[in-house]
Amino acid sequence: MKIFSNGADFIISENVILRRYLLCMNHDMDKTKQLIEHSYSMRTKHPAIFYNRDPVEEKIRNIHDIV
């Protein structure tokens, strides 16, 4: 089992991540697989969105307010 850290104060196990994806997709394996593939392709193509960002930075707060 792999353990992931996003640099914050918590660590997420691979099993927890998979369970979250399954739950979001109502345990539909095909939809879960598509979501995982989409998620990791987005993280690869746009790393600045997912890594090394400060949630209290004004630019990030503005984006959050819009969404």
Buried (B, 14 or more C-beta within 10 A) or exposed (E): EEEEEEEEEEEBEEEEBEEEBBEEBEEEEEBBEEBBEEEEEEEEEEEEEEEEEEEEEEEEEEEEEEE
